[in-house]
Amino acid sequence: MSLTSPDAAPKARRGRLLTVWTPEDKAFWIREGSAIANVNLWISVPALFLAFAVWQMWSVVAVNLPNLGFKYTENELFWLAALPALSGATLRIFYSFMVPVFGGRRWTALTTASLLLPTIGVGLAVQDPNTPYSTMLILALLCGLGGGNFSSSMSNISFFFPKERKGSALGLNAGLGNLGVSSVQFLAPLVITLGILGPWAGGSQTAQLSGAHGGPMEIWAQNAAFIWVPFIIIVSMLAWVGMHDIADAKASFREQAVIFRRKHNWIMCFLYLGTFGSFIGFSAGFPLLIKYLYPDIRPLQYAWLGPLVGAMARPFGGWLSDRMGGARVTFWTFFWMTLGVLGVMASLPSGQSPGSFYGFLLSFLFLFFLTGIGNGSTFAMIPVIFNTLAQRRHAADGPDGQIRADTEGTKESAAVLGFSGAMGAYGGFFSPKSFGTSFELTGTPYAALVFFVIFYAVSIAVTWWYYSRRRAEIPC
């Protein structure tokens, strides 16, 4: 019978619910699975893009607050840049398990719409320099709603694609979603200079710019937040009407909680903390580092370049891992990241030396590129690891065991993708906070950078021992 025959197999769709979903069946995948999976992927991407933009909004807003008359210390500004990562990482723990409970379509639409809370709140707060610092802290925490979305998004997309395509699909979803970070840092300096949203968005403020080209300037600081509101509304509606829920992906929290007993869940959380934690942490702290290390440079002219490079590299990291093996790519990524940090350290101002801004910039761009590669490679490793473990557990169970292994491996992989995303996101808090603490205690970020060198060296050893050496426990 032809693969295109309408009677070849049960239909996958019942409205927005997929009652039959077998992406490992090549006939099913060609007939209808690929088209459905791609629709869900390409709606997921803009939803995740907006989530990252809102999550990292404070990396831009915090830099501008002193120019608007807000009297905050360096450490207080680093706190505002770091708190969205803290709340986002914590929310990711819960979001990791929500898709099998509520369904990917419903959860994506709901969580995308929730981004209206911080965007509207920040847009109102930045218009008044008398806004209490405590209010700013609350709004920074609310921006973590965007961070939480990543875990549920990656978990959801992992259900739609067969094993050999998961790395590329997850790399595209995360990589293009990560572009929200560089986009907010690139667009914000442009939209705040124009009253493009009309009088309903509020009046202008006078900013006192510093540096070689300083002076008073009329800006609309609220636009950095309000510009995302219409897009959030549109994408929320698109997710509701265009995405799908998968019936077979349903699972309770108790069923998914088995991952907490899996050693390799915690190992991959550690490695992802080194890759994604570095990406999101550097993204949050990079503008403030430029501001305080090189006062004659306007941070937002350059800060967006790093997240852009990292986001663009992530799909390549997934693609490369599908071909070379995720563990090998991860191992060499951490090796080069160690050298990248040493390059940053060599470029810092010290004593009478002003340092090298362009050496600093190029070293950080190299680091961002590597974090993107590592983000893709670590997430490509996870499905391989947990499907391998499931196959080993059911190796003696015959044909039925194969089916159970496929189902079990897929569900555990999805849960670990989400949970490791949560653990990795804590790096987005600790990285900028470590810079702030290092500045407060020593006047430089040097001590924080030494810590990163040590962390990456340990990550090299862990990757080699468990996954990339010849007789590793789970070669991948």
Residue pairs with C-beta under 8 A, 6 or more apart in sequence:
1 7
1 8
2 8
3 27
3 30
3 31
4 31
8 27
8 31
9 20
9 27
9 28
9 31
10 19
10 20
11 20
11 32
12 18
12 19
12 20
12 21
12 28
12 32
12 33
12 36
13 19
13 36
13 244
16 105
16 243
16 244
16 245
17 103
17 244
17 245
17 246
17 247
18 36
18 244
18 245
18 246
18 247
19 247
20 28
21 33
21 159
21 160
21 246
21 247
21 248
21 249
22 28
22 33
23 29
23 33
23 37
23 160
23 161
23 162
24 162
24 163
24 406
25 33
29 162
36 160
36 244
37 160
37 161
37 169
39 242
39 243
39 244
40 104
40 156
40 157
40 160
40 243
40 244
41 157
41 160
41 169
41 172
41 173
43 108
43 235
43 238
43 239
43 242
43 243
44 108
44 153
44 156
44 157
44 173
44 177
44 239
44 243
45 172
45 173
45 176
45 177
46 231
46 235
46 238
47 108
47 112
47 149
47 153
47 177
47 235
47 236
47 239
48 149
48 150
48 153
48 173
48 174
48 176
48 177
48 180
49 176
49 177
49 179
49 180
49 183
50 112
50 115
50 146
50 180
50 228
50 231
50 232
50 235
51 111
51 112
51 115
51 145
51 146
51 147
51 148
51 149
51 150
51 153
51 177
51 180
52 146
52 150
52 177
52 178
52 179
52 180
52 181
52 184
53 146
53 180
53 181
53 183
53 184
53 228
54 115
54 118
54 119
54 143
54 145
54 146
54 180
54 184
54 228
54 232
55 84
55 85
55 88
55 143
55 144
55 145
55 146
55 147
55 180
55 181
55 280
56 84
56 146
56 180
56 181
56 184
56 185
56 280
56 283
56 284
56 307
57 84
57 118
57 119
57 122
57 143
57 184
57 188
57 224
57 225
58 80
58 81
58 83
58 84
58 122
58 140
58 143
58 284
59 81
59 181
59 184
59 185
59 283
59 284
59 285
59 286
59 287
59 288
59 303
60 184
60 185
60 188
60 189
60 224
60 287
60 300
60 303
61 80
61 122
61 126
61 188
61 221
61 224
61 225
62 77
62 78
62 80
62 81
62 287
62 288
63 77
63 287
63 288
63 291
63 299
63 300
63 303
64 126
64 192
64 207
64 219
64 221
64 224
65 72
65 77
65 80
65 126
66 72
66 77
67 207
67 208
67 209
67 210
68 126
68 129
68 205
68 207
68 221
69 129
69 208
70 129
70 131
72 80
72 133
74 288
74 292
74 436
74 439
74 440
75 436
75 437
75 439
75 440
76 133
77 288
77 436
78 285
78 288
78 432
78 433
78 435
78 436
78 439
79 137
79 140
79 433
79 436
80 136
80 137
80 140
81 284
81 285
81 287
81 288
81 432
82 284
82 285
82 428
82 429
82 430
82 431
82 432
82 433
82 436
83 137
83 140
83 141
83 143
83 144
83 429
84 140
84 141
84 143
84 144
84 146
84 147
84 284
84 428
85 144
85 147
85 280
85 281
85 284
85 425
85 426
85 427
85 428
85 429
85 432
86 141
86 144
86 426
86 428
86 429
87 140
87 141
87 142
87 143
87 144
87 145
87 147
88 143
88 144
88 145
88 146
88 147
88 148
88 150
88 425
88 428
89 144
89 147
89 422
89 423
89 424
89 425
89 426
89 428
89 429
90 144
90 422
91 144
91 145
91 147
91 148
91 422
92 147
92 148
92 150
92 151
92 418
92 419
92 421
92 422
92 425
93 151
93 419
93 422
94 148
95 107
95 111
95 148
95 149
95 150
95 151
95 152
95 418
95 422
96 151
96 152
96 155
96 256
96 415
96 417
96 418
96 419
96 421
96 422
97 253
97 256
97 257
97 415
97 418
98 107
98 152
99 107
99 152
99 155
99 156
99 159
99 249
99 414
99 418
100 155
100 249
100 250
100 251
100 252
100 255
100 256
100 411
100 414
100 415
101 250
101 251
101 252
101 253
102 110
103 245
103 246
103 249
103 250
104 152
104 156
104 159
104 243
104 244
104 245
104 246
104 249
105 239
105 240
105 243
105 244
105 245
106 240
106 245
107 152
107 156
108 149
108 152
108 153
108 156
108 239
108 243
109 236
109 237
109 239
109 240
109 243
111 145
111 148
111 149
111 152
112 149
112 232
112 235
112 236
112 239
113 232
113 233
113 236
114 145
115 145
115 146
115 149
115 228
115 232
116 229
116 232
116 233
117 142
117 145
118 139
118 142
118 143
118 145
118 146
118 225
119 225
119 226
119 228
119 229
119 232
120 225
120 226
120 229
121 139
121 142
121 225
122 139
122 143
122 222
122 224
122 225
123 201
123 202
123 222
123 223
123 224
123 225
123 226
123 229
124 202
124 222
125 131
125 135
125 136
125 139
126 221
126 222
126 224
126 225
127 202
127 203
127 205
127 221
127 222
147 280
147 425
147 428
150 174
150 177
150 421
150 425
151 417
151 418
151 419
151 421
151 422
152 418
153 173
153 177
154 170
154 173
154 174
154 379
154 417
154 418
154 421
155 414
155 415
155 417
155 418
156 414
157 169
157 170
157 173
158 166
158 169
158 170
158 383
158 410
158 413
158 414
158 417
159 246
159 249
159 410
159 414
160 169
160 246
161 169
161 170
163 383
163 384
163 387
164 322
166 380
166 383
166 413
167 318
167 319
167 321
167 322
167 326
167 376
167 379
167 380
167 383
168 315
168 318
168 319
168 322
169 318
170 318
170 376
170 379
170 380
170 417
171 314
171 315
171 316
171 317
171 318
171 319
171 376
171 379
171 380
172 315
172 318
174 314
174 375
174 376
174 379
175 311
175 312
175 313
175 314
175 315
175 316
175 317
175 318
175 372
175 375
175 376
176 311
176 315
177 311
178 279
178 307
178 310
178 311
178 314
178 372
178 375
179 307
179 308
179 311
179 312
181 280
181 283
181 307
181 310
181 311
182 304
182 305
182 306
182 307
182 308
182 311
183 304
184 224
185 283
185 287
185 300
185 303
185 304
185 307
186 304
186 308
187 227
188 223
188 224
188 300
189 300
189 301
191 220
191 223
191 224
191 227
192 219
192 220
192 221
192 223
192 224
193 217
193 219
193 220
194 220
194 223
195 201
195 204
195 220
195 223
196 223
197 220
197 223
197 226
197 227
201 220
201 222
201 223
201 226
202 220
202 222
203 220
204 218
204 219
204 220
205 218
205 219
205 220
205 221
206 216
206 217
206 218
206 219
207 216
207 217
207 218
207 219
207 221
208 214
208 215
208 216
208 217
209 215
209 216
209 217
209 298
210 295
211 295
211 296
211 297
211 298
212 296
213 298
248 407
249 411
249 414
251 411
255 411
256 411
256 412
256 415
258 412
259 265
259 412
259 415
259 416
259 419
262 386
262 389
262 412
262 416
264 385
264 386
264 389
264 466
264 474
265 416
265 419
265 420
267 462
267 466
268 378
268 381
268 382
268 385
268 416
268 420
269 419
269 420
269 423
269 424
270 423
270 459
270 462
271 330
271 378
271 459
271 462
271 463
272 375
272 378
272 379
272 420
272 421
272 423
272 424
273 423
273 424
273 426
273 427
274 334
274 337
274 374
274 427
274 455
274 456
274 459
275 330
275 333
275 371
275 374
275 375
275 377
275 378
275 424
276 371
276 374
276 375
276 378
276 421
276 424
276 425
276 427
277 424
277 425
277 426
277 427
277 428
277 430
277 431
278 337
278 367
278 371
278 374
278 427
278 431
278 452
279 307
279 310
279 368
279 371
279 372
279 375
280 424
280 425
280 427
280 428
280 431
281 427
281 428
281 429
281 430
281 431
281 432
282 306
282 364
282 367
282 368
282 371
282 431
283 306
283 307
283 310
283 368
283 428
284 428
284 431
284 432
285 431
285 432
285 435
285 436
286 299
286 303
286 306
286 307
286 364
287 299
287 300
287 303
288 299
288 432
288 435
288 436
289 435
289 445
290 297
290 299
290 302
290 303
290 357
291 299
292 439
293 348
293 349
293 355
293 360
293 445
294 349
294 355
294 357
294 360
297 357
302 361
305 361
305 365
305 368
306 364
306 365
306 367
306 368
307 368
309 365
309 368
309 369
309 372
310 368
310 369
310 371
310 372
310 375
311 372
312 372
313 368
313 369
313 370
313 371
313 372
313 373
313 376
314 372
314 373
314 375
314 376
315 376
316 372
316 373
316 376
317 329
317 333
317 372
317 373
317 374
317 375
317 376
317 377
317 380
318 376
318 377
318 379
318 380
319 376
320 329
320 373
320 376
320 377
321 329
321 330
321 376
321 377
321 380
321 381
322 380
325 468
325 475
325 476
326 377
326 378
326 380
326 381
326 384
326 467
326 476
327 377
327 381
327 463
327 467
327 468
327 472
327 475
327 476
328 468
329 373
329 374
329 376
329 377
329 380
330 374
330 377
330 378
330 381
330 463
330 467
330 468
331 460
331 463
331 464
331 467
331 468
333 370
333 373
333 374
333 377
334 374
334 456
334 457
334 459
334 460
334 463
335 460
336 366
336 370
337 367
337 370
337 371
337 374
337 456
338 453
338 456
338 457
338 460
340 363
340 364
340 366
340 367
340 370
341 363
341 367
341 449
341 452
341 453
341 456
342 453
343 359
343 362
343 363
343 366
344 360
344 363
344 364
344 367
344 449
345 446
345 449
345 450
346 359
346 363
347 355
347 356
347 357
347 359
347 360
347 363
348 355
348 360
348 444
348 445
348 446
349 355
349 444
350 444
378 420
379 417
381 467
381 476
382 413
382 416
382 417
382 420
383 409
383 410
383 413
383 417
384 474
384 476
385 413
385 467
385 474
385 476
386 409
386 412
386 413
386 416
387 405
387 406
387 409
387 410
387 413
388 409
388 474
388 476
389 409
389 412
389 474
390 404
390 405
390 406
390 408
390 409
390 412
391 402
391 405
391 409
393 405
393 408
394 401
394 402
394 404
394 405
394 408
395 401
397 404
397 405
431 448
434 448
434 451
435 445
435 448
437 448
438 444
438 445
438 446
438 447
438 448
439 445
441 447
464 472
465 472
466 472
466 473
466 474
467 473
467 474
467 475
467 476
468 475
